[in-house]
Amino acid sequence: MVFHKFSKNTIAMLSKTIAGGGPHVLPQAQYNNMKKLKFVIISLFSILLVVPTTSFAIGQITSPIIISDALRGRSYDEELTIINTEKATTTINLSAEGAIKDWTTFFEPNNLDIATSSIFVPAAKTIKMIARFNIPESASLGEHIGMVSVGQSAASKPDATESSASLTQKIDRQVLIKINTQEKISYNVSIIPENYDIALNQNLKIRIIYDNLGNSDIKPDIHLQIKNGDNIKYNILLPYPDNELAVKPNSQHEIRFLEIPLTGFDKGKYEASFDFYDNDKLTQQKDFYFNIREEAEIKTLMGSLIDTAKKQGPLLLVGVGIVILGVFMSRLMIIRRKKYQRILKFHDIISK
């Protein structure tokens, strides 16, 4: 498309004519330019009338999915984030392509028993889905590349017309699965007590969060000891709960709350130590300290903390705000760095 530039004299004469200064006769060259401009405008308007104006407004987080050291006969779950910015509920289709096409099924996070190939996404909402990659026993060793996609056909849009019904928007997310034969057990665990000061004869309540970094499901057993100095007050083996799902590779799972009865424990300072075993092999060790106090003593302690907070409220709020901001920025930098590293790793692999 060519746009023509008009001289200042032409613009001045046009302005004068529009302002009521009377008609003016344009030179032949300028008259030809006006005809060309008129033709361009009419052509553009005609195109807008003919071409369908269907627009799409779906998306998904597209950082590459990389599963290293995958094992044959195992399944691996990855989270998908799907976005609908439409003003109405829309149907999103889920699909997979490439080497991982026949390995992939999709689930809603709260229903991991029934696979689906589509999902209704409410207007202006973001939802989560699970892509499960089932590695067959016959899969060859090495790298397998494909993609998972979210799509929306124009026919599913409320304002779709016959001229736009065949159009489809599809957004892909690259997938790389590397298969080997060696099992890798690696995970982090966080122990979070509900309180570090516990009233006499009350239970110790603990949250346990597993972060599976390996390539195999884990169901760790726990050997727990509670000691007062050198005196062992509690000693028990806690098998992984039967009603809890195994922790899948590249995922987190929380057990809440594990309750330990402290009936008969005297006041004092105690150490809780946790040994984690996978298939009878010690894999993690954690510990923390807590205090058993009279209930009135705990109330007095809490009152003292509240009084301190009231006296130093503004300063405390500023300090807490700085800590929260620092944690947030640190977490954001870690997420961005991991995403960048995943993208670089994927590009390095496919460019070989």
C-alpha positions as CSV (number, residue, x, y, z in Angstrom):
1,M,0.0,0.0,0.0
2,V,1.4,3.5,-1.0
3,F,0.5,6.7,0.9
4,H,0.9,10.0,-0.9
5,K,2.2,13.1,0.6
6,F,0.4,16.4,-0.2
7,S,2.1,19.8,-0.4
8,K,1.4,22.6,2.0
9,N,-0.3,24.6,-0.8
10,T,-2.8,21.8,-1.4
11,I,-3.6,21.5,2.3
12,A,-4.1,25.2,2.6
13,M,-6.5,25.3,-0.4
14,L,-8.5,22.4,1.0
15,S,-8.7,24.1,4.4
16,K,-9.9,27.4,2.8
17,T,-12.5,25.5,0.8
18,I,-13.8,23.7,3.9
19,A,-13.9,27.0,5.9
20,G,-16.1,28.6,3.3
21,G,-13.5,30.5,1.3
22,G,-15.0,29.4,-2.0
23,P,-14.1,26.7,-4.4
24,H,-10.6,26.5,-5.8
25,V,-9.4,24.7,-8.9
26,L,-6.6,22.3,-8.1
27,P,-3.7,21.7,-10.4
28,Q,-3.9,18.4,-12.4
29,A,-1.2,16.6,-10.4
30,Q,-2.8,17.5,-7.1
31,Y,-6.2,16.5,-8.4
32,N,-4.7,13.1,-9.3
33,N,-3.3,12.7,-5.8
34,M,-6.8,13.3,-4.4
35,K,-8.3,10.6,-6.6
36,K,-5.6,8.1,-5.5
37,L,-6.3,8.9,-1.8
38,K,-10.0,8.4,-2.3
39,F,-9.3,5.0,-4.0
40,V,-7.2,3.9,-1.1
41,I,-9.9,4.8,1.5
42,I,-12.6,3.1,-0.4
43,S,-10.5,0.0,-0.8
44,L,-9.7,-0.2,2.9
45,F,-13.4,0.2,3.7
46,S,-14.3,-2.6,1.3
47,I,-11.8,-5.0,2.9
48,L,-13.3,-4.3,6.3
49,L,-16.7,-5.2,5.0
50,V,-15.5,-8.5,3.5
51,V,-13.0,-9.8,6.0
52,P,-14.5,-11.3,9.2
53,T,-13.7,-9.3,12.3
54,T,-13.7,-12.2,14.7
55,S,-11.3,-11.7,17.6
56,F,-10.0,-14.2,20.2
57,A,-9.1,-13.6,23.8
58,I,-7.8,-16.8,25.3
59,G,-4.3,-17.6,26.5
60,Q,-2.0,-19.9,28.5
61,I,1.3,-19.6,30.3
62,T,3.8,-20.7,27.7
63,S,7.1,-21.3,29.5
64,P,8.4,-24.7,28.2
65,I,7.6,-27.9,30.2
66,I,10.8,-29.8,30.8
67,I,10.7,-33.2,32.4
68,S,14.2,-34.6,32.9
69,D,15.1,-38.2,33.8
70,A,11.6,-39.5,33.2
71,L,11.1,-43.3,33.7
72,R,9.2,-45.7,31.5
73,G,5.9,-46.8,33.0
74,R,5.5,-43.7,35.1
75,S,3.3,-40.7,34.9
76,Y,4.2,-37.0,35.3
77,D,1.7,-34.2,36.0
78,E,2.3,-30.6,35.0
79,E,0.0,-27.6,35.7
80,L,-1.5,-25.5,32.9
81,T,-2.8,-22.0,33.4
82,I,-5.6,-21.0,31.0
83,I,-6.9,-17.5,30.7
84,N,-10.2,-16.3,29.3
85,T,-10.6,-12.5,28.8
86,E,-13.9,-12.8,26.9
87,K,-17.1,-11.3,28.4
88,A,-18.8,-14.6,28.3
89,T,-18.1,-18.2,29.3
90,T,-16.2,-20.0,26.6
91,T,-15.2,-23.6,25.7
92,I,-11.5,-24.3,25.6
93,N,-10.2,-27.3,23.8
94,L,-7.1,-29.2,25.1
95,S,-4.8,-31.1,22.8
96,A,-1.3,-32.4,22.4
97,E,1.0,-32.8,19.4
98,G,4.4,-34.2,18.4
99,A,6.1,-37.2,20.1
100,I,4.1,-36.8,23.3
101,K,0.6,-36.7,21.6
102,D,-0.5,-40.2,22.6
103,W,1.1,-39.9,26.1
104,T,-1.0,-36.9,27.2
105,T,-4.3,-36.6,29.0
106,F,-5.9,-33.6,30.7
107,F,-7.7,-33.4,34.1
108,E,-9.3,-30.8,36.3
109,P,-7.2,-30.4,39.5
110,N,-10.0,-31.6,41.8
111,N,-10.9,-34.6,39.6
112,L,-7.8,-36.6,38.6
113,D,-9.8,-39.7,37.8
114,I,-11.7,-38.5,34.7
115,A,-9.8,-37.2,31.7
116,T,-11.3,-34.4,29.6
117,S,-10.4,-32.7,26.3
118,S,-12.3,-29.5,26.9
119,I,-13.2,-27.2,29.7
120,F,-15.7,-24.3,30.3
121,V,-13.9,-21.2,31.4
122,P,-16.0,-18.4,33.0
123,A,-15.8,-14.9,31.6
124,A,-12.7,-12.9,32.6
125,K,-11.3,-15.8,34.6
126,T,-8.1,-17.8,34.9
127,I,-8.2,-21.5,35.7
128,K,-5.8,-24.4,36.3
129,M,-5.7,-27.7,34.5
130,I,-3.4,-30.7,34.8
131,A,-1.6,-32.3,31.8
132,R,-0.5,-35.8,32.6
133,F,2.2,-37.5,30.6
134,N,2.0,-41.3,30.8
135,I,5.3,-42.7,29.7
136,P,4.8,-46.1,28.0
137,E,7.1,-49.0,28.7
138,S,8.0,-49.1,25.0
139,A,9.2,-45.5,24.9
140,S,12.7,-45.1,23.5
141,L,15.5,-43.5,25.6
142,G,16.4,-40.0,24.9
143,E,14.5,-36.8,24.2
144,H,10.9,-36.5,23.1
145,I,9.6,-33.2,21.9
146,G,6.0,-32.0,21.4
147,M,3.5,-29.4,22.6
148,V,0.3,-29.0,24.6
149,S,-2.3,-26.6,23.2
150,V,-5.3,-24.7,24.3
151,G,-7.7,-23.7,21.5
152,Q,-11.0,-22.0,20.8
153,S,-13.0,-22.3,17.6
154,A,-14.8,-19.2,16.5
155,A,-18.0,-21.3,16.4
156,S,-17.9,-21.5,20.2
157,K,-18.1,-17.7,20.5
158,P,-21.5,-16.2,21.0
159,D,-21.1,-13.7,18.2
160,A,-19.6,-16.2,15.6
161,T,-20.9,-15.9,12.0
162,E,-20.7,-18.3,9.1
163,S,-17.8,-16.5,7.7
164,S,-15.8,-16.8,10.9
165,A,-16.9,-20.3,12.1
166,S,-13.9,-22.1,10.6
167,L,-11.3,-19.8,12.3
168,T,-9.5,-21.2,15.3
169,Q,-7.1,-19.7,17.8
170,K,-4.6,-22.2,19.2
171,I,-1.8,-21.3,21.7
172,D,1.0,-23.9,22.1
173,R,3.3,-24.7,25.0
174,Q,6.5,-26.6,24.2
175,V,7.2,-29.9,26.0
176,L,10.5,-31.8,26.3
177,I,10.6,-35.2,28.0
178,K,13.9,-36.9,28.5
179,I,13.7,-40.6,29.3
180,N,16.4,-42.6,31.1
181,T,16.5,-45.8,33.1
182,Q,17.9,-44.6,36.4
183,E,15.5,-43.8,39.3
184,K,16.3,-40.5,41.1
185,I,14.9,-39.9,44.6
186,S,15.3,-36.2,45.5
187,Y,12.9,-34.0,47.5
188,N,12.7,-31.1,49.9
189,V,10.5,-31.2,53.0
190,S,9.2,-28.3,55.2
191,I,8.1,-28.8,58.8
192,I,5.8,-26.0,60.0
193,P,4.4,-26.3,63.6
194,E,1.1,-24.4,64.3
195,N,2.7,-23.0,67.5
196,Y,6.0,-23.1,69.2
197,D,4.4,-22.4,72.6
198,I,2.0,-25.2,73.6
199,A,-0.3,-25.4,76.6
200,L,0.0,-28.4,79.0
201,N,-1.7,-31.5,77.7
202,Q,-2.5,-30.0,74.3
203,N,-1.5,-31.6,71.0
204,L,1.5,-30.6,68.8
205,K,0.1,-29.8,65.3
206,I,2.4,-29.9,62.4
207,R,2.1,-29.2,58.6
208,I,4.4,-31.1,56.3
209,I,5.0,-29.9,52.8
210,Y,6.8,-32.2,50.3
211,D,8.5,-30.8,47.1
212,N,9.4,-33.7,44.8
213,L,12.5,-32.9,42.7
214,G,13.1,-36.4,41.5
215,N,11.7,-38.5,38.7
216,S,9.6,-41.0,40.8
217,D,6.6,-40.9,43.1
218,I,7.4,-40.6,46.8
219,K,5.6,-41.6,49.9
220,P,8.1,-41.0,52.7
221,D,7.7,-42.6,56.2
222,I,8.7,-40.6,59.2
223,H,10.6,-41.6,62.4
224,L,9.7,-38.9,65.0
225,Q,11.4,-38.4,68.3
226,I,10.6,-35.8,70.9
227,K,13.3,-35.2,73.5
228,N,13.7,-33.1,76.6
229,G,17.5,-32.8,76.9
230,D,18.8,-36.4,76.6
231,N,15.5,-37.8,77.8
232,I,13.4,-39.3,74.9
233,K,9.8,-38.6,75.7
234,Y,8.2,-39.8,72.4
235,N,9.4,-42.2,69.8
236,I,7.3,-43.4,66.9
237,L,7.3,-44.5,63.3
238,L,4.7,-42.8,61.2
239,P,4.0,-44.5,57.8
240,Y,2.9,-42.3,54.9
241,P,-0.9,-42.0,55.3
242,D,-2.9,-44.5,53.2
243,N,-5.5,-41.8,52.4
244,E,-2.9,-39.4,50.9
245,L,-1.9,-39.4,47.3
246,A,1.8,-40.1,46.5
247,V,3.8,-36.9,45.8
248,K,4.4,-36.9,42.0
249,P,7.6,-35.7,40.4
250,N,7.9,-31.9,40.0
251,S,5.0,-31.3,42.3
252,Q,4.2,-30.3,45.9
253,H,1.9,-32.0,48.4
254,E,0.9,-30.9,51.9
255,I,-0.1,-33.0,54.8
256,R,-2.1,-31.0,57.4
257,F,-2.3,-31.4,60.3
258,L,-0.2,-34.2,61.8
259,E,-1.2,-34.2,65.5
260,I,1.2,-35.5,68.2
261,P,-0.4,-35.9,71.7
262,L,1.6,-34.3,74.5
263,T,-0.5,-35.6,77.4
264,G,1.6,-36.0,80.5
265,F,4.5,-33.9,79.3
266,D,6.0,-31.5,81.9
267,K,6.7,-27.8,81.3
268,G,9.9,-27.2,79.5
269,K,11.8,-26.9,76.2
270,Y,11.6,-29.9,73.8
271,E,13.2,-30.9,70.6
272,A,11.2,-32.6,67.8
273,S,13.4,-34.5,65.3
274,F,12.2,-36.0,62.1
275,D,13.9,-38.7,60.0
276,F,12.3,-39.3,56.6
277,Y,12.7,-42.7,54.9
278,D,12.0,-43.8,51.3
279,N,12.0,-47.6,50.9
280,D,13.8,-47.9,54.2
281,K,16.5,-45.5,53.1
282,L,17.1,-42.3,55.1
283,T,16.7,-39.4,52.8
284,Q,15.9,-36.3,54.9
285,Q,16.4,-35.0,58.5
286,K,14.6,-32.0,60.1
287,D,14.1,-30.7,63.6
288,F,12.7,-27.8,65.6
289,Y,12.3,-26.7,69.3
290,F,9.1,-25.9,71.1
291,N,8.0,-25.0,74.7
292,I,5.3,-26.5,76.9
293,R,3.9,-23.8,79.2
294,E,0.9,-23.2,81.5
295,E,-2.0,-21.8,79.6
296,A,-2.0,-18.7,81.7
297,E,1.7,-18.3,81.0
298,I,1.0,-18.4,77.3
299,K,-1.8,-15.8,77.6
300,T,0.6,-13.5,79.5
301,L,3.3,-14.0,76.8
302,M,0.8,-13.2,74.1
303,G,-0.4,-10.1,76.0
304,S,3.2,-8.9,76.3
305,L,3.7,-9.3,72.6
306,I,0.5,-7.4,71.8
307,D,1.5,-4.5,74.1
308,T,4.9,-4.4,72.4
309,A,3.2,-4.3,69.0
310,K,1.0,-1.4,70.1
311,K,3.9,0.6,71.4
312,Q,6.1,0.0,68.3
313,G,3.2,-0.4,65.9
314,P,4.3,1.9,63.1
315,L,8.0,0.8,63.2
316,L,6.9,-2.8,63.4
317,L,4.6,-2.4,60.4
318,V,7.4,-0.8,58.4
319,G,9.8,-3.6,59.3
320,V,7.2,-6.3,58.4
321,G,6.5,-4.5,55.1
322,I,10.1,-4.4,54.2
323,V,10.5,-8.2,55.0
324,I,7.4,-9.1,53.0
325,L,8.6,-6.9,50.1
326,G,12.1,-8.5,50.2
327,V,10.6,-12.0,50.3
328,F,8.3,-11.2,47.4
329,M,11.0,-9.7,45.3
330,S,13.3,-12.6,46.0
331,R,10.6,-15.1,45.1
332,L,9.9,-13.1,41.9
333,M,13.5,-13.1,40.9
334,I,13.8,-16.9,41.5
335,I,10.7,-17.5,39.4
336,R,11.9,-15.4,36.5
337,R,15.4,-16.9,36.7
338,K,13.9,-20.5,36.6
339,K,11.6,-19.5,33.7
340,Y,14.6,-18.0,31.8
341,Q,16.7,-21.1,32.5
342,R,14.0,-23.4,31.3
343,I,13.6,-21.4,28.0
344,L,17.3,-21.4,27.4
345,K,17.6,-25.1,28.1
346,F,14.8,-25.9,25.8
347,H,16.2,-23.7,23.0
348,D,19.7,-25.3,23.5
349,I,18.2,-28.8,23.1
350,I,16.1,-28.2,20.0
351,S,18.9,-26.3,18.3
352,K,21.3,-29.2,18.5
